[in-house]
Amino acid sequence: MSMKSFWSGMLLLGTLVTTGTAAPAQEPETYLTLDEEFALLAERVPGFGGLFLDDGGVTHVYLTDLSRAREVQDLGEQVVVRQADYDFRDLLAWKAEVRDLLDEQGALFLDIDEQRNRLLFGVQREDLAAFSTALAVYLRNTRVPQEAVIVEGAEPIVAHEQLTDNIRPVPGGVQISRVGSTCTLGVNATRLGSRGFVTNSHCTATRGIVDGTVAFQPTVALGNQIGVETVDPAFFTGGSCPSNRRCRTSDAAFFTYDTNGLTAGGEIANPLLCGMGSVPGPLATNPIDPRLPVKGFMLSNPVSGTSLTKVGRTTGCTRGVLKNTCADSNVLNPSVFPGVSLKTDITMLCQNQVAALSQGGDSGSPVFRSLSNGATVVGLLWGGNGESFAYSPWSAVSLEIGGFLTPEMN
């Protein structure tokens, strides 16, 4: 098998799902994360250190041994080979070795930075000095070279609490509410034959527990009830979860519609325009094309540099490039004081971050690849920092919710 066939086989898994190719009879137990895919690639090409796409769509590949450059030329239409210092398998092992540092004051996320062939800790700026000192002490008792770890100031990925019209049937990307909270409906989906929708677990009354939270659209009012929470997986500890933390791989819960007539099926609300970077989009939908059809979903992993879009009830449609992939991200909650966030003991494992705007109320937004004929769902937004938003990959949502969870398609 050529390298191009090997790589394409993994990246196009989502495409196979979207085109209606027959799926296995039993529900899969796991999907490879992007980190795991890259580690497998390093098994085939020893010294492979990661890859990313630049603004022009050129594939940049890191190799510790540049004499192997011919072995990776099939990884893209145009490939640039860069000198790597570290094999991706080492970076992945080291990531696991330093993960417990996510419990340090100010730690926000841990990522393998494919654009720099390094581990990257994002840390609140006021805690940079103390964290760097703690890191240096910690690394003395590990196999991890200090030069392999970058520490940078970052803004907290804060879970959001907050397209706002009464819309029937209900598409993805619109406002939903419970008592005391406003969020965004992610995508309509089926689970074990039941029609419902997914949104964030933190949009329920108690995250990680099925407490029968009632969802309304758009506001909590008589006649606005649309569904009830039926699946909300519990947190876990130990294993890949850092010490003293509770973990999940998706911020997701499933709600069953009160009646099948409420769902718009495979549709996402389609705003007039999309904002780029830190610019929000309008909340008004396109009068000519008010709905974006869902054409499929990805169980594989977009690579760093991929353009992704979200639609949410606060900032509308915003679009940007995938920045951090498979980052273990600590969750902070908003407070009543502007600019102040509250630390939690929750870590979301293997989450992605996109350089685009989101704000309170956008939690639960569908994240997707925007194609000429519609949308390919890649995950659920759960937080942001004003410069980028974090989302749970659809593969993690599907595995945690279970029950052959499948987005409805049009």
C-alpha positions as CSV (number, residue, x, y, z in Angstrom):
1,M,0.0,0.0,0.0
2,S,1.4,3.4,-0.9
3,M,1.8,6.1,1.8
4,K,-0.9,8.2,0.0
5,S,-3.3,5.2,0.2
6,F,-2.5,4.6,3.9
7,W,-3.0,8.3,4.9
8,S,-6.0,8.8,2.7
9,G,-7.6,5.7,4.1
10,M,-7.6,7.3,7.6
11,L,-8.5,10.8,6.6
12,L,-11.4,9.7,4.3
13,L,-13.1,7.4,6.8
14,G,-15.6,10.2,7.4
15,T,-16.2,10.4,3.7
16,L,-17.0,6.7,3.5
17,V,-19.6,7.2,6.2
18,T,-21.1,10.2,4.4
19,T,-21.5,8.5,1.0
20,G,-23.6,5.7,2.4
21,T,-21.0,2.9,2.3
22,A,-22.3,0.0,4.4
23,A,-21.1,0.2,8.1
24,P,-20.1,-2.8,10.2
25,A,-23.0,-4.5,11.9
26,Q,-21.6,-3.9,15.4
27,E,-20.8,-0.6,17.0
28,P,-17.0,0.1,16.9
29,E,-15.3,0.1,20.3
30,T,-12.9,3.0,19.4
31,Y,-11.6,5.3,16.7
32,L,-8.0,6.5,16.3
33,T,-7.3,10.0,17.5
34,L,-5.1,12.1,15.2
35,D,-2.2,11.6,17.7
36,E,-2.6,7.8,17.3
37,E,-2.8,8.1,13.5
38,F,0.4,10.1,13.4
39,A,2.1,7.5,15.7
40,L,1.1,4.8,13.3
41,L,2.5,6.8,10.4
42,A,5.8,7.0,12.4
43,E,5.8,3.2,12.6
44,R,5.8,3.1,8.8
45,V,8.2,6.0,8.4
46,P,10.6,6.1,11.4
47,G,11.4,9.7,12.4
48,F,8.1,11.1,11.2
49,G,7.5,14.0,13.5
50,G,4.0,15.3,12.4
51,L,2.5,17.3,9.6
52,F,0.3,20.4,9.1
53,L,-1.2,22.4,6.3
54,D,-0.2,26.0,5.7
55,D,-2.5,28.9,4.5
56,G,-1.9,27.8,0.9
57,G,-2.8,24.2,1.4
58,V,0.8,23.0,1.2
59,T,1.5,19.9,3.4
60,H,4.5,20.4,5.7
61,V,6.0,17.1,7.0
62,Y,8.6,16.8,9.8
63,L,11.3,14.1,9.5
64,T,14.2,13.4,11.8
65,D,16.0,11.7,8.9
66,L,15.7,13.8,5.7
67,S,16.9,11.0,3.6
68,R,13.4,9.5,3.9
69,A,11.8,12.5,2.2
70,R,10.8,10.4,-0.8
71,E,8.7,8.2,1.5
72,V,6.3,11.0,2.4
73,Q,5.9,12.8,-0.9
74,D,2.5,11.1,-1.4
75,L,1.0,12.7,1.8
76,G,-0.2,15.7,-0.2
77,E,-0.4,17.3,-3.6
78,Q,2.6,19.5,-2.6
79,V,4.8,18.4,0.2
80,V,7.6,20.4,2.0
81,V,9.9,18.3,4.2
82,R,11.2,20.0,7.4
83,Q,13.9,18.9,9.8
84,A,12.4,17.3,12.9
85,D,14.1,17.0,16.3
86,Y,11.7,14.3,17.6
87,D,9.8,11.3,16.3
88,F,6.1,11.6,16.8
89,R,6.0,8.4,18.8
90,D,8.3,10.0,21.4
91,L,6.2,13.1,21.5
92,L,3.1,11.0,22.2
93,A,4.8,9.0,24.9
94,W,6.1,12.3,26.5
95,K,2.7,13.8,26.3
96,A,1.3,11.0,28.5
97,E,4.3,11.4,30.9
98,V,3.7,15.1,31.6
99,R,-0.1,15.1,31.5
100,D,-0.4,15.3,35.3
101,L,1.0,18.8,35.1
102,L,-2.5,19.8,33.9
103,D,-3.4,19.9,37.6
104,E,-0.9,22.8,38.1
105,Q,-2.2,26.3,38.8
106,G,-2.9,28.1,35.5
107,A,-2.5,25.1,33.2
108,L,-5.1,25.3,30.3
109,F,-4.2,22.7,27.8
110,L,-1.5,20.2,26.6
111,D,-1.0,19.6,22.9
112,I,1.5,18.0,20.5
113,D,2.2,21.1,18.3
114,E,2.5,19.6,14.8
115,Q,3.7,22.9,13.4
116,R,6.7,23.0,15.7
117,N,7.5,19.4,16.5
118,R,7.2,20.0,20.2
119,L,4.9,19.5,23.2
120,L,2.9,22.7,24.0
121,F,1.5,23.7,27.3
122,G,-1.0,26.6,27.2
123,V,-0.9,28.5,30.5
124,Q,-2.6,31.5,31.9
125,R,-0.2,34.4,31.6
126,E,-0.1,35.3,35.3
127,D,1.0,31.8,36.1
128,L,3.7,31.4,33.4
129,A,6.7,31.8,35.7
130,A,5.4,29.5,38.4
131,F,4.3,26.8,35.9
132,S,7.7,26.9,34.1
133,T,9.4,26.4,37.4
134,A,7.2,23.4,38.3
135,L,7.7,22.0,34.8
136,A,11.5,22.1,35.1
137,V,11.4,20.3,38.5
138,Y,8.9,17.7,37.1
139,L,11.0,17.0,34.0
140,R,14.1,16.0,36.1
141,N,12.4,12.7,37.0
142,T,11.2,12.0,33.5
143,R,12.6,11.0,30.1
144,V,11.3,14.2,28.5
145,P,13.9,16.6,27.3
146,Q,13.2,20.2,28.5
147,E,13.8,21.4,24.9
148,A,10.9,19.4,23.7
149,V,8.4,21.3,25.7
150,I,7.1,24.8,24.9
151,V,5.2,26.8,27.5
152,E,3.1,29.7,26.2
153,G,0.6,32.2,27.6
154,A,-3.0,31.5,26.5
155,E,-6.5,32.6,27.3
156,P,-8.7,30.2,29.3
157,I,-11.1,28.0,27.3
158,V,-14.2,28.9,29.3
159,A,-17.4,26.8,29.1
160,H,-20.1,28.9,27.6
161,E,-23.5,29.5,29.2
162,Q,-26.1,31.2,26.8
163,L,-30.9,32.2,15.2
164,T,-32.9,33.0,18.6
165,D,-36.4,32.8,17.1
166,N,-39.0,30.0,17.7
167,I,-38.2,27.7,14.8
168,R,-40.2,24.6,13.9
169,P,-39.2,22.1,12.8
170,V,-36.0,22.5,14.8
171,P,-32.6,22.5,12.9
172,G,-29.1,22.5,14.4
173,G,-27.4,25.7,15.3
174,V,-30.4,27.4,17.0
175,Q,-31.0,28.6,20.6
176,I,-32.2,26.1,23.2
177,S,-32.7,26.7,26.9
178,R,-33.3,25.1,30.2
179,V,-34.1,26.8,33.5
180,G,-31.1,29.0,34.2
181,S,-29.1,28.4,31.0
182,T,-29.1,29.2,27.3
183,C,-27.1,27.1,24.8
184,T,-27.1,26.0,21.1
185,L,-28.6,22.8,19.7
186,G,-25.8,20.9,18.0
187,V,-27.1,18.4,15.4
188,N,-30.2,16.3,15.1
189,A,-29.4,12.6,15.4
190,T,-30.7,9.2,16.0
191,R,-29.7,6.8,18.8
192,L,-31.1,3.3,19.0
193,G,-33.9,4.3,16.7
194,S,-34.9,7.3,18.7
195,R,-34.9,10.8,17.1
196,G,-33.2,13.5,19.2
197,F,-30.3,15.9,19.3
198,V,-26.9,16.4,20.9
199,T,-25.7,19.4,22.7
200,N,-23.2,20.0,25.5
201,S,-23.3,18.0,28.8
202,H,-22.6,21.3,30.6
203,C,-25.8,22.7,29.1
204,T,-27.8,20.2,31.3
205,A,-28.7,20.8,34.9
206,T,-25.9,18.5,36.1
207,R,-23.1,17.5,33.7
208,G,-22.1,13.9,33.6
209,I,-25.4,12.7,35.1
210,V,-28.8,11.9,33.5
211,D,-31.1,14.1,35.6
212,G,-33.9,14.4,33.0
213,T,-33.1,18.0,32.1
214,V,-35.9,19.5,29.9
215,A,-34.9,21.4,26.8
216,F,-36.9,24.3,25.4
217,Q,-36.6,26.2,22.1
218,P,-35.9,29.0,22.1
219,T,-36.8,30.0,25.7
220,V,-38.3,28.4,28.8
221,A,-42.0,29.0,28.2
222,L,-45.3,27.2,28.0
223,G,-45.5,25.4,24.6
224,N,-41.7,25.6,23.9
225,Q,-40.6,22.3,25.4
226,I,-38.9,20.1,22.7
227,G,-37.1,17.2,24.5
228,V,-35.7,15.6,27.6
229,E,-32.1,14.5,28.4
230,T,-31.7,10.7,28.2
231,V,-27.9,10.1,27.9
232,D,-25.1,12.0,29.7
233,P,-22.1,9.8,30.3
234,A,-20.3,10.0,33.7
235,F,-16.8,11.4,34.2
236,F,-13.9,8.9,34.8
237,T,-10.7,9.1,36.8
238,G,-7.4,7.2,36.5
239,G,-5.9,5.8,33.4
240,S,-5.2,8.7,30.9
241,C,-7.0,11.2,33.2
242,P,-4.5,13.4,35.1
243,S,-4.2,13.0,38.8
244,N,-6.8,14.8,40.9
245,R,-8.9,15.4,37.8
246,R,-12.2,14.1,36.4
247,C,-12.2,13.5,32.6
248,R,-14.3,12.9,29.6
249,T,-13.5,12.9,25.9
250,S,-16.7,14.8,24.8
251,D,-18.8,17.5,26.3
252,A,-22.0,15.9,25.0
253,A,-25.4,14.8,26.0
254,F,-28.3,13.3,24.0
255,F,-31.9,14.6,24.3
256,T,-34.9,12.7,22.9
257,Y,-37.5,14.8,21.1
258,D,-40.9,14.8,22.6
259,T,-42.4,14.0,19.2
260,N,-40.7,13.2,15.9
261,G,-42.5,16.1,14.2
262,L,-40.3,18.5,16.1
263,T,-37.0,17.6,14.3
264,A,-35.9,19.2,11.1
265,G,-33.7,16.2,10.5
266,G,-30.4,16.7,8.7
267,E,-30.4,20.5,8.6
268,I,-28.4,23.3,10.2
269,A,-29.6,26.9,10.3
270,N,-27.7,28.9,7.6
271,P,-26.9,32.5,8.6
272,L,-26.4,35.2,5.9
273,L,-22.7,35.4,6.4
274,C,-19.8,33.9,8.3
275,G,-17.5,36.0,10.4
276,M,-13.7,35.3,10.2
277,G,-11.3,35.3,13.1
278,S,-12.6,37.5,15.9
279,V,-15.5,38.9,13.9
280,P,-19.0,37.5,14.7
281,G,-21.5,36.7,12.0
282,P,-25.1,37.9,11.8
283,L,-27.9,35.9,13.5
284,A,-30.3,36.4,10.6
285,T,-30.6,33.3,8.4
286,N,-30.2,33.5,4.7
287,P,-33.8,34.2,3.3
288,I,-32.9,32.4,0.0
289,D,-31.1,29.4,1.6
290,P,-32.2,29.3,5.2
291,R,-31.0,25.7,5.9
292,L,-27.6,24.0,5.3
293,P,-28.0,20.3,4.6
294,V,-26.0,17.8,6.6
295,K,-24.3,15.5,4.1
296,G,-22.2,13.5,6.4
297,F,-20.0,13.3,9.5
298,M,-16.3,12.6,10.2
299,L,-15.1,9.8,12.4
300,S,-11.5,10.5,11.3
301,N,-9.6,13.6,12.3
302,P,-9.0,16.9,10.4
303,V,-5.4,18.0,10.5
304,S,-4.0,21.3,11.8
305,G,-4.7,24.0,9.2
306,T,-8.1,22.7,8.1
307,S,-10.8,25.3,7.7
308,L,-13.8,24.6,10.0
309,T,-17.1,26.4,10.6
310,K,-19.6,26.6,13.5
311,V,-23.1,28.1,13.9
312,G,-24.2,29.3,17.3
313,R,-27.0,31.4,18.8
314,T,-24.7,34.2,20.0
315,T,-22.0,34.8,17.3
316,G,-23.8,33.1,14.4
317,C,-21.6,31.6,11.8
318,T,-17.8,31.9,12.4
319,R,-15.0,30.2,10.5
320,G,-11.3,29.7,11.1
321,V,-8.5,27.1,10.8
322,L,-7.9,24.2,13.1
323,K,-5.1,25.2,15.4
324,N,-4.6,22.7,18.2
325,T,-5.4,19.0,17.7
326,C,-6.0,16.4,20.3
327,A,-5.2,18.8,23.1
328,D,-6.0,17.7,26.7
329,S,-7.9,20.8,27.9
330,N,-8.8,21.9,31.4
331,V,-12.2,23.4,31.8
332,L,-12.8,26.8,33.5
333,N,-16.2,28.2,34.3
334,P,-17.3,31.8,33.8
335,S,-17.9,33.9,36.9
336,V,-20.1,37.0,37.6
337,F,-17.0,39.2,37.2
338,P,-15.9,40.1,33.7
339,G,-12.6,38.5,32.7
340,V,-12.5,36.2,35.7
341,S,-12.9,32.5,35.3
342,L,-13.2,29.7,37.9
343,K,-11.0,26.6,38.0
344,T,-12.7,23.2,37.9
345,D,-11.3,19.7,38.4
346,I,-12.5,18.7,34.8
347,T,-10.1,17.9,32.0
348,M,-11.4,17.2,28.5
349,L,-9.1,14.7,26.7
350,C,-8.1,15.1,23.1
351,Q,-10.0,18.2,22.1
352,N,-9.5,20.4,19.1
353,Q,-9.2,24.2,19.0
354,V,-10.2,26.5,16.0
355,A,-9.0,30.1,15.5
356,A,-12.5,31.6,15.4
357,L,-14.8,33.5,17.7
358,S,-17.4,32.1,20.1
359,Q,-19.2,33.6,23.1
360,G,-21.5,32.6,25.9
361,G,-24.6,30.8,24.6
362,D,-22.7,29.2,21.6
363,S,-22.0,26.1,23.7
364,G,-23.3,23.0,21.8
365,S,-22.8,24.6,18.4
366,P,-22.3,22.2,15.5
367,V,-18.8,22.3,14.1
368,F,-18.4,21.2,10.5
369,R,-16.5,21.3,7.2
370,S,-18.4,23.6,4.9
371,L,-18.7,22.1,1.5
372,S,-20.3,23.3,-1.7
373,N,-23.2,20.9,-1.3
374,G,-23.6,21.2,2.5
375,A,-21.9,20.4,5.8
376,T,-19.9,17.5,7.1
377,V,-20.2,17.4,10.9
378,V,-16.8,17.1,12.8
379,G,-17.9,17.9,16.4
380,L,-19.5,20.0,19.1
381,L,-18.2,23.4,20.3
382,W,-18.1,23.6,24.1
383,G,-16.0,26.7,25.0
384,G,-13.8,29.5,23.9
385,N,-11.5,32.4,24.9
386,G,-12.4,35.2,22.4
387,E,-9.7,34.2,20.0
388,S,-10.4,30.5,19.5
389,F,-13.1,27.9,20.3
390,A,-12.7,24.3,21.6
391,Y,-14.7,21.4,20.3
392,S,-15.2,17.7,21.0
393,P,-14.5,15.6,17.9
394,W,-17.5,13.7,16.6
395,S,-15.7,10.4,17.1
396,A,-15.6,11.1,20.8
397,V,-19.2,12.2,20.9
398,S,-20.3,9.1,19.1
399,L,-18.3,6.7,21.4
400,E,-19.4,8.3,24.6
401,I,-23.1,8.7,23.8
402,G,-23.1,5.2,22.2
403,G,-26.2,3.5,20.8
404,F,-25.0,3.9,17.1
405,L,-25.4,7.7,17.4
406,T,-25.7,9.1,13.9
407,P,-26.4,12.6,12.7
408,E,-29.5,12.9,10.6
409,M,-28.6,13.6,7.0
410,N,-30.4,15.3,4.2
